[in-house]
Amino acid sequence: MSAKAQRQATITRLIEQSEVCSQARLVELLAAEGIRATQVTVSRDLEEIGAIKVRTGGGAAVYALPELAPDRVVPGEQLRRVLGEWVAEVGCSGNIVVLRTPPGCAHVVGSALDRSRHEGIIGTVAGDDTVLCVSTDPAGGEALAAQLRELAGIESGGDR
């Protein structure tokens, strides 16, 4: 896993586990995990994983993960960045496409795909390091896999 992917996976875990109110606090939490990062880097990471600020019941503004903002549409260029950074392999069978990611990163890819409202995807299911995509076309897995490979910058031939 690249340093960036590891840092972003750690940021995701930290946001899930605690109320992170600021980028400065996130830099401190990363340092406690042994990861050095600047506020600028953390800001970029938060944008790439789609984190947003939401108000808690007590009124505090905290970072939340994409699953908490389902109506936010991912622009095409952001989807390309997410897939390019996180997807290592793409395979297909029938109308099913399987994307492999580093451990702990599949939910970021699945959420970005869901929020992209990609015409050829009826839905996704994300585990720890695998995203299952279902094509709207009963025999469309191969075409969808090719589209996702292209977006991720992966050479064809990744099918298993």
C-alpha positions in Angstrom: 0.0 0.0 0.0 1.3 3.4 -0.9 2.0 6.0 1.9 -0.9 8.1 0.6 -3.3 5.1 0.6 -2.2 4.1 4.1 -2.6 7.7 5.3 -6.0 8.0 3.8 -7.1 4.6 5.2 -5.9 5.9 8.6 -7.8 9.1 8.2 -10.9 7.2 7.3 -10.6 5.0 10.4 -9.9 8.0 12.7 -13.0 9.8 11.3 -15.1 6.7 11.9 -13.8 6.2 15.4 -13.8 9.7 16.8 -15.2 13.2 16.4 -12.6 15.0 14.4 -13.4 18.8 14.4 -10.4 20.2 12.5 -7.7 19.5 10.1 -5.1 20.5 12.8 -6.6 17.8 15.1 -6.4 15.3 12.4 -2.7 16.1 11.8 -2.2 15.5 15.6 -4.1 12.2 15.5 -2.1 11.0 12.5 1.2 12.0 14.3 0.0 9.8 17.3 -0.3 7.0 14.8 3.3 7.6 13.5 2.2 9.3 10.3 3.6 12.7 9.5 1.4 15.0 7.4 0.8 18.7 6.9 -2.5 20.5 7.0 -2.3 21.0 3.3 -1.9 17.2 2.7 -4.7 16.4 5.1 -7.0 18.9 3.4 -6.3 17.2 0.0 -6.8 13.7 1.5 -10.2 14.8 3.0 -11.3 16.1 -0.4 -10.2 12.9 -2.2 -12.0 10.5 0.3 -15.1 12.8 0.1 -15.2 13.7 3.8 -17.5 16.5 4.7 -18.3 18.5 7.8 -21.6 17.8 9.5 -23.2 19.1 12.7 -23.5 16.7 15.6 -26.5 16.6 17.9 -24.6 18.9 20.2 -23.9 21.4 17.4 -20.2 20.7 16.9 -19.0 20.5 13.3 -17.1 17.2 12.7 -15.8 15.4 9.6 -18.0 12.6 8.3 -17.4 9.9 5.6 -19.1 9.8 2.2 -21.7 7.3 3.4 -23.2 10.1 5.5 -23.7 12.3 2.5 -25.4 10.1 -0.1 -26.8 12.9 -2.1 -23.4 14.4 -3.0 -22.6 13.5 -6.5 -19.0 12.7 -7.3 -17.7 14.6 -10.3 -16.1 12.5 -13.1 -12.6 13.8 -12.4 -12.9 13.0 -8.7 -14.1 9.4 -9.6 -11.1 9.0 -11.9 -8.7 10.1 -9.1 -10.4 7.8 -6.5 -10.3 4.8 -8.9 -6.7 5.6 -10.0 -5.4 5.8 -6.4 -7.4 2.9 -4.8 -8.2 0.3 -7.5 -5.5 -2.3 -8.1 -7.4 -4.9 -10.1 -10.7 -5.3 -12.0 -12.3 -8.6 -12.9 -15.8 -9.6 -14.2 -18.2 -12.4 -14.7 -21.7 -11.9 -16.3 -23.0 -8.7 -15.0 -20.8 -8.6 -11.9 -17.5 -6.6 -11.7 -15.1 -7.0 -8.8 -12.7 -4.3 -7.9 -9.7 -5.0 -5.6 -8.3 -2.3 -3.3 -5.8 -2.1 -0.5 -7.1 -3.3 2.8 -9.6 -0.9 4.4 -10.2 1.1 1.3 -13.1 -0.6 -0.5 -15.8 1.6 1.1 -14.2 4.7 -0.3 -14.3 3.3 -3.9 -17.8 1.8 -3.5 -19.2 5.1 -2.1 -17.5 7.1 -4.9 -19.0 4.8 -7.5 -22.5 4.9 -6.0 -22.3 8.7 -5.8 -21.0 9.1 -9.3 -24.4 7.8 -10.5 -22.6 5.9 -13.3 -25.2 4.9 -15.8 -24.0 1.3 -16.1 -24.0 0.5 -12.4 -27.1 -0.6 -10.5 -25.3 -0.7 -7.2 -22.2 -1.7 -5.2 -21.3 -3.7 -2.2 -18.0 -3.0 -0.4 -16.1 -5.1 1.9 -12.6 -4.5 3.3 -10.6 -4.8 0.1 -13.2 -5.7 -2.5 -16.0 -3.9 -4.2 -18.7 -5.8 -6.0 -20.4 -3.8 -8.8 -23.6 -5.0 -10.5 -24.1 -3.8 -14.1 -27.5 -2.6 -15.2 -27.0 -4.8 -18.4 -27.5 -8.6 -17.6 -24.4 -9.3 -19.8 -22.7 -6.0 -19.3 -19.9 -6.9 -16.8 -17.2 -7.0 -19.4 -18.1 -3.5 -20.8 -18.4 -2.1 -17.3 -15.1 -3.6 -16.3 -13.4 -2.0 -19.3 -14.9 1.4 -18.4 -13.7 1.1 -14.8 -10.3 -0.1 -15.8 -9.9 2.9 -18.1 -11.0 5.3 -15.3 -8.5 3.6 -13.0 -5.7 3.7 -15.5 -5.3 -0.1 -15.4 -4.3 -2.1 -18.5 -6.8 -4.6 -19.7 -6.4 -8.2 -18.9 -7.1 -7.9 -15.2 -10.0 -10.4 -15.4 -9.8 -13.6 -13.3 
